[in-house]
Amino acid sequence: MAAASAAAPADLHDDGDSDAMPVVAVMTTAKDAAGRRIGIAACGPRARSSKDDTAHTELVLIEALDNDHLNSAESAIVGLQPAIVAVCAGLLSKQDLEKLQGICDAAPWGCVLDGTLGRAAFAPGDLEQDLRRLAGCASDGAGAAGAGAGHAAAALSTAAEMRVASTALAALIKRQKLTAAEDAAGSCRLVSRALKDTMRLDNAAVRALTLLPPARGSGGGGGAADSVLGLLSQHCLSKDGERLLRRWLLQPLVHAPRIRLRQGAVQALLDDAALRDGLKEGLRVPDITALARRLHKRAASLLDICRLYRAVSALPSLAALLEAPAAAAEAEAEEAGALASSEDSRAGVAKSLLGRLHARLVWCSGELSQFESMVEQVILDPTDPEPRVDPKWDDSLSEAAAAIEECQLQREALLADAEDGWGRGLGVKAERDKAHGLVFRCLRKHDRAVRKVPGVMVLTVLRDGVRFTTTSGGAGGGGLRRVGRSLLAAEAAYAEQQLGVVAGAVDVVRTYCPVIEAASAAVAELDALRAMACAAAAAPSQYVRPDMVPVEAGTAAALCVLGARHPVLEAQGAAGVTPEAVLAVGGGGGFVPNDYVMGAAATASSDSSSSSSSSSSADGSGGSGSGNGLLHIVTGPNMGGKSTYIRTLGTLAVMAQAGCFVPADKAVMPVLDSVQARVGAGDAQVRGVSTFMAEMLEAGAILDAATPASLVIVDELGRGTSTYDGFGLAWAIAERLAAGVGCLTLFATHFHELTALEGAATVPPGSVRNRHVSASVDDTAGGRGLTMLYRVKDGACPASFGVHVAALAGFPAHLIDAARGKAAGLEELAKRGRAILQGEGASGTAVSSAAPAGMTSSSSSSSSSSSSSSSSSAAAKALALALAEAGRIGDKAASLAAARAALVAFERAG
């Protein structure tokens, strides 16, 4: 079966690639009275927070209602970022397996679908016993006192409430052999997670919003600023910080107080450049998480212990640097008193996040002071690139150390003899060599002179010099070659003898793992917050702290973002990374900012002026005037910036809810529950999915998943089929989003007829607003006088400018002329169609009967009469009703067939 490939069970603590998230997820589905339900169980590393905490593994249960598009499953997978998704191929339909395969294939972090689990693995027969053991409680309940019993009771209660997910948990425990581990007792903590706890994102949204770097081999990528993660993580100083930033971007917060808490910490770091610079040295630490995993597996080396020592040694300096900001936060919170948790004192509460980090670092430093002392006593020089155990800990080590020292003395004696005798004037130096232990080296110009010396054996001749040894001389004879061999033997004996001491040291250091993991979490959070502040400080233009407004139940979201810019394109344009980036920012003269004012409640927040262009067009054309609109239809020329405009808002929404500042002059933003995107064209030939089918699948998924608290981004929907079908589908979907869902929507399209939806009777008044990207046209320049202005203004675009773009691409003049003639005729037909849709033909007034160039139609006859006008009006009404019905009930085949039939009737009626 192609939909599910086999994969070997992954070791939960595998550290082959420290960047990979060692998470494994098992998924299953079931149906109940409420509908289809998915259950997901995942396991991954857990950062402990106290010395007595033995649970190094976290088990996560997710259970939610889902649809045929598996929207909930995809959102959960994107949030968990598993390396493997394991399923039972026999429990899922072929269509579900294909959808899951597509989700895993599209995952930018790399994800494998494993369909080899058997049905028996999902039987929860031993689940209660397994959970008790993993929670640290005796399986029979005997002696079940203390924390272990409490964790076991909580785990059993959670599993009982989430019955579908608990079957996946049973399979996960078996697959990963969690109960077979030596330290299985008390090694896991079970937590439940709801999809509503974080902003829901799917793979389409992650790609469209450029959140993660392009996949390897995709041909994309522009260096450090090739994505939002790249833009932020280039300021990270630790691997742990990079990993945390990735998680924050894929799991944006949905609780306004927590967002403000994170924003406040970023604000404190942004306001204090000295603090940001001072933290640099302390945050440049090794990958503590990877080192802790090696310790847990007893696979750590002496060098790993020294790396941990260097990381732990930096904790006191980090704590000292945070002491003043923490004290200031405490003072502000104390002054605010009872108001400290309210919105009026956000600064004091938010800066207390740095206070919490300071307290955690102080605690970790104190707990790990004994670890530092132990390392300093056991290891001769913990900062040495090739550390050694102090020989005082073993008599055999002392003997080997004496042999090594004797070899060093003999080397110095041989070098002195060479400098005073045969090597005088040759600049001979003694060096270490992995193969020979010790060698001499001189410049290449002395090659011939060296070869004439008796007892010299030349080993290599390279650009940096001649390496050679001697076979005679020295106190014991045999020259440098004998001394080098003796040194290698003594060092090998030392390394072998110190293995026992290192093993004992690793066992001792393992007891510090909970504190080391707590320190790792603190360093990661501080590093991620500092990276956000550095990104805002280093940006070519202003970043602001967005004001986050919760969306009340039963109300529509609203936002006001003035002077907004796309963070990645702005950074690439400022650095001149790619021609496309320069074009996107307006020819290299700086990114052209634009405004977003959506939802009626946003009007009060939009009274301040923006440094960008006015929201209203210069000619006075605009929307209905009854509101800012929930759905904005964006028209304009190709390459004019429509896609950049609609994607920018989604990118800013994710950044804001991750706690970042955003590139804008002002930002008042709602706390969204999801960002849905239908952007770009692509097929999946292996699974037999065409470009248009992929487009429809994504659009259908959006209609199923969007809520009033969602942001939907749609770009060029309906272009993969005929003009009439495509327009009908685009109209129906846009109408459904405006009238049925009522969510914030940016809808970019080249169907100019779609602009008639503004003011249509089938959508709430003021819910749809037309906007367009502006361009300047000079037809005297041979058709090439099109200048993109990148400003977004109110109203529909007066033309599509497709022929002008073709002229810019260098098409021959005779083709351009032919295209202009054909387009003129089609535009005339479109104008008559829009007039009918808007009711201008219903009264029987004459409609232009001139036939479009190259076309024949009943409307071109001079015998046009009220009967043809009446038939046109009837067809238009049928079209509007069919489209409205299609929008209300989704993608039912019957309503779409009705829409197509009405469109054909409309065409025939002229």
C-alpha angles and dihedrals in degrees: 000000000000095000096070123038125200118252131182116246108272122232105239092219098040108146099188090121114020090199093060116093104236093218126137121191131194119199135191137162138218139173127234138161092288093053137257115353131192125207123199129183120187135178130201142143118303125208109228122217107199140039093248095051108109098173106106095161128067122209113201124197122197124180125172144148112265141186135224090275091059091230093157092048091051093048090051092048093049090050095047096041094205121190089215132027109197123198140162106251090205093059096053131064122246090251092053092049091051091050092049091048089053091049092051093044091052094049106115093208093058120261132186126208112219114194098174100100114116127226092250091063090068094056106113094208097124097027096107092050092046093050092050091052094045090048092053099253127124111259093233093046093246112145089001097156133137129013096340092062091047093050091047092051092049092048093049091048092051092048091050092053094048102048098165093048090046091062088054088048091055090053092046093053090051095044095050093037090227095164092051094064118110092239096037095128108095093354098123141056120200119215132173122222129194122209089231090063091080136023109280115237130172131199092265091057093045090053096042094049093046091232096150131034116269115271116265112271093021092112093238131108133099103201125268094345097052092113142007089265091050091048091054102033093054084077093050117108099192137050090231090057092051092051092049092050090054090051092048091052094049093042105041115184122256099192113088096211092055091047090051091048091057092042091054092055090050089049092053091051093044091053093050112059091172091057092049091051093044092055093057098085096044094049094052092094133141121263097287094183092055091046091050090051090053090050090051090054091045087239096119120124131210088261090054090054089051091050090052089049091056091049093048091047089061094057097082092053091049091050091049092052091052094047096088096045089047092051091048091051091050091050092050092047091049091049091049089052114174091005092063093103096045129094091251092070101039094137095060094044094045095049088053086076086072087047090056091049090049092052091048093050092048090051093047092048091053095046093048097046090094089051090055091049092050092051092049091052097045101040123057096218116359090193094057113111088225103038123192134197114253106261092224089081094068136024092221089054090053091054093048091046090053090051091051091050091050090053090052091053092050090050091054090049092051091048091051091050090051094049092049096042135018095000098052109136094009096097093232117189132184118231140177117255127189095217102038102025094226133023139172121236134196136164119286092245088069094055096109094044092052093050090057092060112101114245095020118133114193111217106178139356112206136158092268093053150287118302117202144152136211129237098199139045133051132096095292098030124240093092124226094332091065092046092049092051091048090051092052091049093048092048091048090051090049092050092049094047094049093054090085092051091047092050090053091047091051091053089052094045091050088067088065093055096104091054092043089053091049089051090049091054092049093048091047093051093046091047093049093048091048091049090054091050092047092050090054092045094048097045117118090234138025124300117198136198107251119228105232117213121191116233108237117224112267094019131100121246121250134192143179119197116168126193093007122180133186105252098211098044091044091053093046092047092049090051094042089233100152136008088234091057092049090050091049092055094054106274096317097301095115130289112299106234123217138190133242119198111167133163127029094262091060092068093085091053096050100066094099117092121251128222088225126072122302116274090234123072119248094241093057096247112139148128132311092287093226096101147336092269132233094230119049117195107207119200132172145112126315112269088021096116104262095131093044090049096053095041093049093066092051092049091050091048092055092045092050094051091046087060099257128135112244133226102254143098093242134000131189105171136176122236100250126204094210146355113221121193136189102180133144132010127264141143136213104220094174090062094038095248116144125210092257093046090051088051092051093046091054092046092049090050090053093052090051097046106034120105133181087268093056133099114220123196118192124179124189098336119188101022095120095075139038119316094249096046091045094049092046092052093045091050093047094048094045091048091050092051092049100040105024107033101023096205131144107274136179109196116186114192146157090212096103089183087070090072087076086077088079105093094007116149092234094066129058113269112271094008095113125054129182120225133170141192109242130233136176118232128202109177091183089075095077093269092303097094096106116128119185111223096184090213116135113217137175122272135037121304110260092223141003095235091209092141090050091054089050088053090051087053089059103255115170114268095241091056091049091052092049091049092050091053094049093044091051091058093047091047089055091053091048092052091054089048092052091048090055093047090051091051097249091127096046095085093060096251115154118270120203108274097195108128116235113255112276093007136100122208140162087247090063092066118100088228092076106146143170089276092063089045089050092050090049091051092048091050091049091051091049089050093051093047093048093048092047091051091048090052093049099051101032123229101344109156094228096057092045090050088052090051091051092048091050091050091052090049090049091052093049092048090057 
